[in-house]
Amino acid sequence: MTYEQFFKSVKAGDIRPAYLFYGPEVYVLAAALNELRKKLLPEGLEALNQNLFEGAADVQSVIDAAETLPLMGEKRLVVLRDWTALTARGEPGDAERFIRWLDNPPDTCCLVFILDDAPDSRRKLTQALKARAEWVEFALLSDSELYKWCARHVKSSGSDIGPDAFGQLVFMAGRSLTALTQELDKLCAFAGERAIAREDVEAVVTPSAECTVFQMIDCLMRGQNGRAQLLLKAMLERGETRIGALAMLTRQLRMLTHIRLMRAQGLPLPEIERRLSLNHYAASRAAEQAGRFSAEALEAGYAACVDTDYAIKSGRVRDAAGLDALMLTLGNMQRT
């Protein structure tokens, strides 16, 4: 079931005994959970009619909560977030007991399991949930869906946003609706009643770590090593580690290498987007960046990233020295 189908079914009053929510779009997932709360729980008595479990929770506690009668309402809501019975090795007997209980749960309860990703399908409990619960995937929105959502959000504040500003926003802030909501609210306050422009996005939006890494590589490729070091410093001040920055550099160089090789084979950009699971805005920026270098140069840059990662993790060099040396190497890559 998609989340669009979920919202329609809940609005129509068709609520299932159990759900499994999973996927990276946590903003919509939270909205779905709130929709269930509004539909099931009497106003003012929400805290008395729901149980929240996170991580390790023994099976008996979950069963006891689910079998507790709701107060002045028809159903109790029991939410299990990252339940270790689904994500880690648990006691086989407990899983079997919960599966048997799940065959005939009370009709006064609605269970919601929440995970970042779909659980391991080889586990018996997962298989039981597949048969007994409604699975709802909260995938990231497509480009067109994301644009419509952003346009609706800014319209409610009396503003507007065009495709160019939207593309820059997604490039800088990423695709998470949680982050986009915060940035759009800032942009609406900054722009007032006029339409949000690309220049507004560049002036107001806080770049994501991925965007900063893209800018770092761009600076290095242009020989602007000092600017690249300032961007790295800003990342570290925002809490990113050098190992984390190296991992993102490695991922970006690998992606650029793939794009350059595919372009050399004559593949069009839409096909590259599909094969690499990239959105249009990220793919077009990366293709422009990759086009400045030969595939051999990009492969050498990617290999340098991998070698640096191994040198740091094997203890041959410290992370600061290794990352600094890598940035010098990338800054001396041969342009086409």
VOBA-1610 file (N, C-alpha, C; in pm, whole numbers, padded with zeros to 5 digits, always signed):
BEGIN
Met+00084-00119+00000Met+00000+00000+00000Met+00088+00124+00000Thr+00057+00220-00087Thr+00129+00347-00085Thr+00069+00436+00024Tyr+00142+00541+00058Tyr+00087+00628+00162Tyr-00034+00706+00113Glu-00044+00730-00019Glu-00165+00794-00071Glu-00286+00705-00048Gln-00271+00575-00073Gln-00380+00481-00049Gln-00414+00472+00100Phe-00311+00480+00184Phe-00333+00477+00328Phe-00420+00595+00373Phe-00384+00716+00331Phe-00461+00833+00372Phe-00606+00823+00324Lys-00627+00774+00203Lys-00763+00760+00151Lys-00843+00659+00232Ser-00779+00547+00268Ser-00851+00443+00343Ser-00886+00490+00484Val-00794+00561+00548Val-00822+00611+00683Val-00933+00716+00679Lys-00927+00804+00579Lys-01031+00906+00564Lys-01168+00842+00545Ala-01169+00727+00476Ala-01295+00656+00453Ala-01336+00570+00572Gly-01254+00567+00677Gly-01287+00489+00796Gly-01244+00344+00788Asp-01169+00307+00686Asp-01121+00169+00671Asp-00986+00156+00740Ile-00989+00117+00867Ile-00866+00109+00947Ile-00837-00037+00979Arg-00717-00080+00948Arg-00677-00220+00966Arg-00631-00245+01110Pro-00633-00370+01154Pro-00588-00401+01291Pro-00439-00375+01314Ala-00358-00388+01207Ala-00213-00371+01224Ala-00152-00312+01097Tyr-00051-00227+01116Tyr+00022-00165+01005Tyr+00171-00180+01027Leu+00245-00187+00917Leu+00390-00174+00921Leu+00427-00053+00836Phe+00476+00052+00900Phe+00521+00172+00830Phe+00672+00162+00812Tyr+00719+00186+00690Tyr+00864+00185+00667Tyr+00898+00277+00550Gly+01023+00326+00550Gly+01069+00411+00441Gly+01136+00538+00491Pro+01206+00608+00403Pro+01288+00723+00444Pro+01212+00854+00462Glu+01087+00864+00411Glu+01017+00992+00418Glu+00944+01003+00552Val+01020+01044+00655Val+00968+01044+00792Val+00862+01153+00814Tyr+00865+01260+00734Tyr+00767+01367+00749Tyr+00627+01315+00718Val+00612+01246+00606Val+00482+01192+00568Val+00443+01078+00663Leu+00542+01000+00706Leu+00514+00892+00801Leu+00456+00948+00930Ala+00515+01056+00981Ala+00463+01118+01103Ala+00321+01171+01081Ala+00295+01226+00963Ala+00161+01276+00932Ala+00061+01160+00927Ala+00104+01044+00876Ala+00016+00927+00871Ala-00017+00878+01011Leu+00083+00877+01097Leu+00059+00835+01235Leu-00035+00931+01306Asn-00018+01060+01283Asn-00107+01160+01343Asn-00250+01145+01291Glu-00263+01108+01162Glu-00396+01087+01105Glu-00466+00970+01175Leu-00391+00865+01205Leu-00447+00754+01280Leu-00490+00798+01420Arg-00404+00876+01483Arg-00436+00924+01618Arg-00566+01004+01618Lys-00579+01095+01523Lys-00700+01178+01516Lys-00824+01094+01491Lys-00809+00988+01411Lys-00924+00905+01376Lys-00964+00811+01489Leu-00864+00764+01566Leu-00891+00659+01664Leu-00910+00709+01807Leu-00836+00813+01844Leu-00828+00850+01986Leu-00918+00968+02018Pro-00997+00957+02125Pro-01082+01069+02166Pro-00998+01191+02201Glu-01043+01308+02160Glu-00969+01431+02186Glu-00955+01455+02336Gly-00834+01483+02379Gly-00807+01507+02520Gly-00769+01382+02596Leu-00792+01265+02537Leu-00759+01139+02603Leu-00654+01060+02528Glu-00581+01130+02440Glu-00482+01061+02356Glu-00378+00986+02439Ala-00327+01050+02544Ala-00220+00989+02623Ala-00267+00863+02696Leu-00397+00858+02725Leu-00450+00744+02799Leu-00486+00627+02709Asn-00487+00649+02579Asn-00531+00546+02487Asn-00424+00503+02387Gln-00299+00534+02417Gln-00192+00487+02330Gln-00071+00446+02411Asn+00001+00350+02357Asn+00126+00304+02418Asn+00236+00314+02313Leu+00349+00369+02353Leu+00462+00387+02263Leu+00580+00304+02313Phe+00631+00215+02227Phe+00748+00134+02259Phe+00857+00166+02157Glu+00981+00170+02205Glu+01093+00197+02114Glu+01208+00103+02146Gly+01262+00040+02042Gly+01375-00049+02063Gly+01332-00180+02127Ala+01400-00216+02235Ala+01372-00343+02302Ala+01246-00331+02387Ala+01151-00415+02360Ala+01028-00425+02440Ala+00989-00571+02441Asp+00967-00628+02560Asp+00935-00770+02565Asp+00794-00795+02513Val+00776-00911+02457Val+00652-00947+02391Val+00533-00935+02485Gln+00550-00978+02609Gln+00437-00975+02702Gln+00390-00832+02728Ser+00484-00736+02738Ser+00445-00597+02759Ser+00363-00544+02642Val+00403-00582+02521Val+00329-00539+02402Val+00190-00600+02401Ile+00180-00729+02432Ile+00050-00796+02434Ile-00040-00736+02542Asp+00017-00710+02660Asp-00062-00651+02768Asp-00117-00515+02728Ala-00032-00434+02662Ala-00077-00301+02619Ala-00188-00313+02515Ala-00172-00407+02422Ala-00271-00422+02316Ala-00404-00474+02369Glu-00402-00550+02478Glu-00525-00607+02532Glu-00590-00518+02637Thr-00525-00406+02670Thr-00587-00311+02763Thr-00701-00237+02693Leu-00817-00236+02755Leu-00933-00173+02692Leu-00913-00022+02684Pro-00956+00040+02574Pro-00945+00186+02561Pro-01042+00257+02656Leu-01007+00379+02692Leu-01089+00460+02782Leu-01174+00556+02701Met-01306+00539+02709Met-01402+00628+02642Met-01376+00636+02492Gly-01336+00526+02434Gly-01311+00519+02290Gly-01324+00377+02242Glu-01312+00359+02111Glu-01330+00225+02054Glu-01200+00148+02041Lys-01088+00220+02027Lys-00962+00150+02003Lys-00847+00213+02081Arg-00750+00126+02112Arg-00623+00169+02169Arg-00518+00163+02059Leu-00427+00260+02055Leu-00320+00263+01956Leu-00189+00222+02022Val-00126+00118+01969Val+00003+00069+02021Val+00106+00084+01910Val+00209+00166+01936Val+00311+00197+01837Val+00444+00137+01881Leu+00505+00060+01791Leu+00636+00000+01818Leu+00736+00052+01716Arg+00828+00135+01761Arg+00927+00196+01671Arg+01061+00123+01686Asp+01113+00075+01570Asp+01241+00003+01568Asp+01243-00112+01669Trp+01136-00187+01672Trp+01124-00299+01765Trp+01232-00403+01734Thr+01310-00437+01835Thr+01423-00528+01813Thr+01378-00668+01774Ala+01254-00703+01804Ala+01203-00833+01761Ala+01200-00843+01609Leu+01195-00728+01541Leu+01196-00727+01395Leu+01333-00694+01337Thr+01418-00630+01415Thr+01545-00581+01361Thr+01667-00656+01413Ala+01653-00734+01520Ala+01769-00803+01578Ala+01729-00946+01613Arg+01827-01022+01653Arg+01801-01160+01690Arg+01731-01164+01825Gly+01608-01211+01826Gly+01534-01223+01951Gly+01516-01369+01989Glu+01444-01391+02099Glu+01417-01528+02141Glu+01314-01591+02048Pro+01346-01705+01985Pro+01251-01770+01893Pro+01116-01796+01958Gly+01117-01835+02087Gly+00992-01862+02156Gly+00903-01739+02166Asp+00963-01624+02191Asp+00886-01499+02199Asp+00824-01465+02066Ala+00899-01482+01957Ala+00846-01454+01824Ala+00729-01545+01793Glu+00743-01674+01826Glu+00635-01769+01800Glu+00511-01732+01881Arg+00532-01691+02006Arg+00419-01655+02092Arg+00347-01532+02037Phe+00423-01435+01990Phe+00360-01314+01937Phe+00287-01344+01806Ile+00343-01431+01725Ile+00278-01470+01599Ile+00144-01537+01628Arg+00142-01626+01728Arg+00016-01692+01764Arg-00086-01590+01814Trp-00039-01494+01893Trp-00130-01391+01943Trp-00181-01304+01829Leu-00096-01279+01731Leu-00131-01193+01619Leu-00237-01257+01529Asp-00258-01390+01543Asp-00361-01457+01465Asp-00501-01407+01503Asn-00515-01363+01628Asn-00648-01320+01674Asn-00635-01203+01772Pro-00586-01087+01723Pro-00571-00972+01813Pro-00707-00914+01849Pro-00717-00843+01962Pro-00845-00784+01999Pro-00886-00675+01900Asp-01015-00663+01876Asp-01062-00560+01783Asp-01065-00422+01846Thr-01019-00412+01971Thr-01012-00282+02039Thr-00873-00221+02030Cys-00789-00277+01944Cys-00650-00229+01935Cys-00607-00212+01790Cys-00523-00111+01765Cys-00458-00093+01636Cys-00308-00089+01661Leu-00235-00182+01600Leu-00090-00190+01615Leu-00020-00123+01499Val+00085-00045+01528Val+00163+00018+01423Val+00311-00010+01450Phe+00375-00081+01356Phe+00518-00108+01363Phe+00588-00008+01270Ile+00694+00058+01319Ile+00763+00160+01240Ile+00910+00123+01229Leu+00959+00116+01103Leu+01099+00085+01076Leu+01152+00180+00970Asp+01284+00200+00971Asp+01347+00282+00867Asp+01340+00213+00732Asp+01360+00082+00731Asp+01360+00004+00607Asp+01268-00117+00624Ala+01233-00179+00514Ala+01154-00301+00520Ala+01234-00407+00597Pro+01170-00482+00685Pro+01243-00581+00766Pro+01287-00701+00684Asp+01373-00781+00744Asp+01426-00901+00680Asp+01313-01000+00654Ser+01287-01029+00527Ser+01175-01115+00491Ser+01197-01261+00530Arg+01320-01295+00570Arg+01347-01434+00609Arg+01302-01465+00751Arg+01275-01364+00830Arg+01235-01384+00969Arg+01089-01425+00976Lys+01058-01515+01068Lys+00921-01564+01081Lys+00825-01452+01119Leu+00869-01364+01207Leu+00781-01255+01249Leu+00750-01162+01132Thr+00850-01139+01047Thr+00827-01057+00928Thr+00726-01123+00836Gln+00740-01252+00817Gln+00646-01324+00731Gln+00505-01320+00789Ala+00497-01327+00922Ala+00365-01319+00986Ala+00303-01182+00966Leu+00383-01079+00977Leu+00332-00943+00956Leu+00291-00921+00811Lys+00363-00985+00720Lys+00329-00972+00578Lys+00187-01022+00552Ala+00148-01126+00627Ala+00016-01185+00608Ala-00092-01118+00693Arg-00053-01059+00806Arg-00152-01013+00902Arg-00160-00861+00917Ala-00061-00788+00861Ala-00059-00641+00874Ala-00058-00576+00737Glu-00103-00454+00731Glu-00097-00376+00607Glu+00036-00302+00604Trp+00116-00327+00500Trp+00246-00261+00488Trp+00228-00131+00410Val+00282-00024+00464Val+00272+00108+00399Val+00413+00162+00380Glu+00451+00183+00254Glu+00585+00234+00225Glu+00583+00385+00213Phe+00678+00450+00281Phe+00691+00595+00276Phe+00820+00628+00201Ala+00812+00617+00069Ala+00927+00646-00017Ala+00940+00796-00037Leu+01061+00839-00073Leu+01082+00981-00105Leu+00997+01018-00226Leu+00950+01141-00230Leu+00864+01186-00338Leu+00943+01200-00468Ser+00876+01177-00579Ser+00938+01200-00710Ser+00955+01350-00732Asp+01028+01387-00837Asp+01050+01529-00865Asp+00917+01605-00881Ser+00826+01547-00958Ser+00699+01617-00983Ser+00615+01626-00855Glu+00613+01517-00777Glu+00538+01520-00650Glu+00599+01621-00554Leu+00732+01624-00550Leu+00801+01715-00459Leu+00774+01861-00497Tyr+00775+01889-00627Tyr+00748+02026-00672Tyr+00605+02068-00637Lys+00510+01980-00659Lys+00370+02011-00625Lys+00355+02036-00476Trp+00423+01954-00397Trp+00413+01970-00252Trp+00472+02104-00208Cys+00590+02138-00261Cys+00654+02266-00225Cys+00568+02384-00270Ala+00511+02374-00389Ala+00427+02482-00441Ala+00305+02503-00351Arg+00243+02393-00306Arg+00127+02404-00217Arg+00168+02465-00083His+00285+02425-00034His+00329+02474+00097His+00352+02625+00095Val+00421+02676-00007Val+00449+02820-00011Val+00323+02899-00047Lys+00231+02837-00121Lys+00108+02906-00157Lys+00025+02937-00034Ser+00029+02847+00065Ser-00045+02870+00189Ser+00008+02991+00266Ser+00131+03032+00233Ser+00190+03151+00296Ser+00181+03273+00205Gly+00109+03260+00093Gly+00092+03372+00002Gly+00207+03393-00093Ser+00293+03294-00108Ser+00408+03308-00196Ser+00400+03207-00310Asp+00506+03197-00389Asp+00511+03105-00502Asp+00657+03067-00525Ile+00679+02955-00592Ile+00816+02912-00623Ile+00816+02850-00762Gly+00911+02892-00846Gly+00921+02840-00982Gly+01017+02723-00991Pro+01020+02657-01106Pro+01105+02538-01123Pro+01253+02564-01098Asp+01304+02681-01138Asp+01446+02708-01121Asp+01483+02719-00974Ala+01402+02795-00898Ala+01427+02810-00754Ala+01406+02676-00683Phe+01307+02601-00728Phe+01282+02470-00667Phe+01400+02376-00689Gly+01455+02373-00811Gly+01570+02289-00839Gly+01688+02323-00751Gln+01714+02453-00732Gln+01823+02495-00646Gln+01797+02457-00500Leu+01671+02467-00458Leu+01634+02431-00321Leu+01661+02283-00295Val+01617+02196-00386Val+01637+02052-00370Val+01786+02019-00373Phe+01860+02087-00459Phe+02004+02064-00468Phe+02073+02100-00336Met+02030+02210-00274Met+02098+02257-00153Met+02048+02188-00026Ala+01918+02164-00017Ala+01860+02114+00108Ala+01832+01965+00108Gly+01833+01902-00010Gly+01799+01761-00017Gly+01650+01740-00039Arg+01606+01614-00030Arg+01469+01578-00067Arg+01381+01545+00053Ser+01435+01552+00173Ser+01355+01523+00291Ser+01254+01636+00314Leu+01127+01599+00330Leu+01024+01701+00353Leu+01044+01773+00486Thr+01104+01705+00582Thr+01131+01770+00710Thr+01225+01889+00691Ala+01334+01866+00619Ala+01430+01974+00592Ala+01369+02079+00499Leu+01297+02035+00396Leu+01238+02130+00301Leu+01135+02219+00367Thr+01057+02164+00460Thr+00957+02246+00531Thr+01023+02361+00604Gln+01131+02331+00675Gln+01203+02435+00750Gln+01259+02541+00656Glu+01319+02497+00546Glu+01379+02592+00453Glu+01273+02674+00380Leu+01161+02613+00344Leu+01054+02687+00277Leu+00993+02792+00368Asp+00979+02760+00495Asp+00927+02859+00590Asp+01021+02979+00600Lys+01151+02951+00601Lys+01250+03061+00602Lys+01241+03144+00474Leu+01225+03075+00361Leu+01219+03144+00233Leu+01093+03229+00222Cys+00981+03179+00270Cys+00856+03256+00267Cys+00867+03382+00350Ala+00929+03370+00468Ala+00949+03487+00553Ala+01043+03587+00486Phe+01142+03537+00415Phe+01241+03622+00350Phe+01183+03691+00227Ala+01107+03618+00147Ala+01055+03672+00021Ala+00926+03750+00038Gly+00854+03724+00147Gly+00727+03793+00165Gly+00623+03743+00065Glu+00552+03836+00002Glu+00445+03797-00090Glu+00495+03774-00233Arg+00621+03809-00260Arg+00670+03788-00397Arg+00713+03643-00415Ala+00728+03603-00540Ala+00770+03467-00570Ala+00913+03443-00524Ile+00939+03325-00473Ile+01074+03289-00428Ile+01163+03269-00551Ala+01278+03336-00552Ala+01370+03329-00664Ala+01491+03243-00628Arg+01564+03202-00730Arg+01685+03123-00710Arg+01783+03196-00618Glu+01793+03327-00636Glu+01885+03407-00553Glu+01845+03401-00406Asp+01715+03396-00378Asp+01668+03385-00240Asp+01713+03252-00179Val+01702+03146-00257Val+01744+03014-00209Val+01893+03014-00176Glu+01973+03071-00265Glu+02118+03074-00243Glu+02155+03159-00122Ala+02072+03261-00093Ala+02103+03351+00019Ala+02057+03297+00154Val+01950+03216+00156Val+01885+03181+00281Val+01906+03035+00322Val+01904+02944+00226Val+01902+02801+00259Val+02036+02752+00312Thr+02031+02672+00418Thr+02151+02610+00473Thr+02183+02485+00392Pro+02301+02478+00331Pro+02333+02362+00246Pro+02341+02233+00329Ser+02290+02125+00272Ser+02305+01994+00335Ser+02450+01949+00325Ala+02484+01845+00400Ala+02621+01792+00394Ala+02654+01744+00253Glu+02557+01680+00187Glu+02579+01631+00051Glu+02605+01746-00046Cys+02529+01854-00030Cys+02549+01971-00116Cys+02686+02033-00091Thr+02727+02039+00036Thr+02858+02096+00068Thr+02971+02014+00007Val+02957+01881+00010Val+03058+01794-00052Val+03064+01819-00202Phe+02947+01833-00266Phe+02944+01863-00409Phe+03018+01994-00437Gln+02995+02096-00354Gln+03063+02224-00371Gln+03212+02211-00346Met+03250+02129-00248Met+03393+02106-00220Met+03462+02047-00342Ile+03400+01944-00401Ile+03460+01881-00519Ile+03467+01980-00634Asp+03363+02061-00648Asp+03362+02161-00754Asp+03478+02259-00736Cys+03501+02303-00611Cys+03613+02394-00584Cys+03747+02326-00613Leu+03760+02201-00568Leu+03885+02129-00592Leu+03912+02113-00741Met+03806+02084-00817Met+03822+02066-00961Met+03859+02196-01032Arg+03825+02307-00968Arg+03858+02437-01027Arg+03990+02492-00972Gly+04056+02412-00886Gly+04182+02456-00827Gly+04167+02551-00710Gln+04045+02561-00655Gln+04019+02652-00543Gln+04030+02575-00411Asn+04152+02532-00379Asn+04173+02448-00261Asn+04140+02520-00131Gly+04170+02649-00123Gly+04140+02725-00002Gly+03991+02730+00025Arg+03911+02753-00079Arg+03766+02755-00065Arg+03714+02618-00024Ala+03772+02513-00080Ala+03732+02377-00044Ala+03759+02347+00103Gln+03873+02395+00154Gln+03906+02375+00295Gln+03809+02450+00387Leu+03764+02569+00343Leu+03665+02643+00422Leu+03533+02569+00429Leu+03494+02508+00317Leu+03370+02430+00316Leu+03381+02308+00407Leu+03498+02243+00405Leu+03521+02129+00494Leu+03514+02174+00640Lys+03574+02287+00670Lys+03570+02339+00806Lys+03427+02365+00850Ala+03345+02421+00761Ala+03204+02447+00794Ala+03130+02317+00823Met+03159+02212+00745Met+03097+02081+00769Met+03134+02027+00907Leu+03262+02037+00941Leu+03308+01986+01070Leu+03247+02066+01185Glu+03231+02196+01167Glu+03170+02279+01272Glu+03023+02246+01292Arg+02958+02194+01186Arg+02817+02154+01198Arg+02802+02013+01254Gly+02912+01949+01290Gly+02905+01820+01356Gly+02944+01701+01272Glu+02976+01722+01143Glu+03017+01610+01059Glu+03158+01567+01096Thr+03187+01438+01086Thr+03321+01388+01114Thr+03402+01384+00985Arg+03534+01375+00998Arg+03619+01363+00879Arg+03594+01232+00806Ile+03568+01125+00883Ile+03537+00997+00821Ile+03406+01007+00742Gly+03309+01078+00799Gly+03183+01098+00729Gly+03201+01180+00602Ala+03283+01286+00610Ala+03311+01368+00493Ala+03382+01287+00385Leu+03476+01201+00428Leu+03548+01116+00333Leu+03452+01019+00264Ala+03359+00963+00340Ala+03262+00869+00281Ala+03177+00939+00175Met+03138+01063+00201Met+03058+01136+00103Met+03140+01176-00019Leu+03267+01211+00003Leu+03356+01239-00110Leu+03372+01115-00199Thr+03390+01000-00134Thr+03406+00875-00207Thr+03281+00844-00289Arg+03166+00859-00227Arg+03040+00831-00297Arg+03024+00924-00417Gln+03058+01052-00397Gln+03042+01149-00506Gln+03137+01118-00622Leu+03262+01084-00591Leu+03357+01051-00698Leu+03316+00924-00771Arg+03262+00829-00697Arg+03214+00705-00762Arg+03098+00738-00857Met+03006+00823-00812Met+02893+00859-00897Met+02939+00936-01020Leu+03033+01029-01004Leu+03084+01104-01118Leu+03152+01013-01220Thr+03225+00913-01169Thr+03291+00817-01258Thr+03188+00738-01339His+03084+00691-01271His+02978+00617-01341His+02914+00705-01449Ile+02884+00829-01413Ile+02819+00919-01509Ile+02908+00943-01629Arg+03038+00966-01603Arg+03130+00995-01714Arg+03142+00874-01807Leu+03148+00754-01752Leu+03158+00633-01834Leu+03029+00611-01914Met+02917+00636-01853Met+02789+00618-01924Met+02771+00721-02034Arg+02816+00843-02007Arg+02808+00946-02111Arg+02898+00910-02229Ala+03014+00851-02198Ala+03105+00809-02304Ala+03044+00698-02389Gln+02954+00620-02331Gln+02884+00516-02405Gln+02766+00571-02485Gly+02739+00699-02470Gly+02630+00762-02545Gly+02494+00753-02479Leu+02490+00716-02350Leu+02361+00706-02282Leu+02305+00845-02252Pro+02177+00868-02275Pro+02117+00998-02243Pro+02102+01015-02093Leu+02090+01141-02050Leu+02083+01170-01907Leu+01965+01102-01838Pro+01844+01098-01897Pro+01733+01029-01830Pro+01762+00882-01799Glu+01833+00815-01891Glu+01867+00675-01867Glu+01970+00663-01754Ile+02064+00757-01749Ile+02162+00757-01640Ile+02093+00780-01506Glu+01998+00873-01504Glu+01920+00897-01382Glu+01853+00769-01335Arg+01793+00695-01430Arg+01723+00573-01393Arg+01819+00468-01339Arg+01932+00449-01407Arg+02026+00344-01365Arg+02090+00374-01231Leu+02116+00502-01203Leu+02183+00538-01078Leu+02085+00583-00970Ser+01954+00578-01001Ser+01850+00619-00905Ser+01874+00761-00855Leu+01899+00853-00950Leu+01922+00993-00917Leu+01802+01076-00960Asn+01776+01185-00886Asn+01674+01278-00934Asn+01735+01367-01043His+01649+01431-01119His+01696+01506-01237His+01793+01617-01200Tyr+01766+01686-01090Tyr+01847+01803-01054Tyr+01988+01761-01013Ala+01997+01656-00932Ala+02129+01607-00892Ala+02206+01551-01011Ala+02135+01478-01098Ala+02202+01416-01213Ala+02255+01520-01310Ser+02177+01625-01336Ser+02222+01727-01431Ser+02343+01803-01376Arg+02343+01833-01246Arg+02460+01901-01187Arg+02582+01810-01190Ala+02563+01683-01156Ala+02675+01591-01154Ala+02730+01565-01294Ala+02641+01559-01394Ala+02686+01538-01532Ala+02771+01655-01579Glu+02731+01775-01541Glu+02811+01893-01577Glu+02948+01887-01511Gln+02951+01846-01386Gln+03077+01837-01312Gln+03166+01727-01371Ala+03108+01612-01401Ala+03186+01500-01453Ala+03242+01530-01592Gly+03172+01614-01668Gly+03215+01643-01804Gly+03345+01720-01813Arg+03394+01773-01703Arg+03519+01851-01705Arg+03642+01762-01702Phe+03621+01630-01676Phe+03736+01541-01658Phe+03716+01413-01738Ser+03825+01349-01771Ser+03819+01220-01839Ser+03776+01113-01739Ala+03728+01001-01794Ala+03690+00890-01707Ala+03811+00840-01629Glu+03929+00842-01693Glu+04051+00795-01626Glu+04085+00883-01505Ala+04070+01013-01522Ala+04101+01105-01412Ala+04004+01084-01296Leu+03876+01067-01327Leu+03777+01047-01222Leu+03798+00912-01152Glu+03834+00809-01228Glu+03864+00679-01168Glu+03984+00690-01074Ala+04083+00767-01115Ala+04201+00786-01029Ala+04162+00860-00900Gly+04071+00959-00912Gly+04024+01031-00794Gly+03947+00941-00700Tyr+03862+00855-00759Tyr+03786+00761-00677Tyr+03880+00662-00607Ala+03981+00613-00680Ala+04078+00520-00621Ala+04154+00587-00506Ala+04184+00716-00521Ala+04253+00789-00414Ala+04164+00797-00290Cys+04035+00814-00308Cys+03942+00816-00195Cys+03941+00682-00122Val+03935+00574-00200Val+03934+00440-00141Val+04065+00413-00067Asp+04177+00450-00127Asp+04307+00430-00062Asp+04317+00509+00068Thr+04266+00631+00066Thr+04270+00715+00187Thr+04185+00653+00298Asp+04067+00603+00261Asp+03980+00538+00359Asp+04051+00420+00424Tyr+04117+00338+00342Tyr+04188+00222+00395Tyr+04305+00265+00485Ala+04378+00368+00442Ala+04494+00414+00520Ala+04451+00466+00656Ile+04340+00536+00662Ile+04292+00590+00790Ile+04242+00477+00880Lys+04159+00389+00824Lys+04099+00284+00906Lys+04199+00177+00947Ser+04309+00163+00873Ser+04414+00068+00913Ser+04515+00132+01007Gly+04500+00261+01035Gly+04587+00329+01130Gly+04717+00381+01072Arg+04731+00375+00939Arg+04856+00422+00878Arg+04867+00573+00883Val+04756+00643+00873Val+04758+00790+00883Val+04640+00835+00968Arg+04652+00954+01024Arg+04541+01012+01098Arg+04438+01067+01001Asp+04313+01077+01048Asp+04206+01118+00958Asp+04228+01258+00902Ala+04278+01352+00985Ala+04298+01489+00937Ala+04405+01494+00828Ala+04517+01426+00852Ala+04626+01427+00754Ala+04584+01355+00626Gly+04515+01245+00640Gly+04472+01170+00523Gly+04374+01249+00437Leu+04278+01318+00502Leu+04180+01394+00426Leu+04244+01515+00359Asp+04336+01580+00428Asp+04407+01694+00368Asp+04487+01651+00245Ala+04556+01538+00255Ala+04635+01488+00142Ala+04544+01451+00024Leu+04428+01392+00056Leu+04334+01355-00049Leu+04283+01479-00123Met+04252+01585-00049Met+04201+01705-00113Met+04306+01769-00204Leu+04433+01759-00165Leu+04539+01807-00253Leu+04546+01724-00381Thr+04530+01593-00365Thr+04530+01503-00481Thr+04416+01536-00576Leu+04298+01554-00521Leu+04182+01585-00604Leu+04195+01724-00669Gly+04262+01813-00599Gly+04282+01947-00655Gly+04378+01948-00772Asn+04457+01842-00786Asn+04553+01835-00898Asn+04509+01739-01008Met+04380+01702-01007Met+04330+01614-01113Met+04339+01683-01248Gln+04371+01606-01351Gln+04389+01660-01485Gln+04254+01682-01553Arg+04227+01807-01589Arg+04104+01839-01659Arg+04113+01797-01807Thr+03993+01775-01866Thr+03991+01743-02010Thr+04013+01868-02091
//
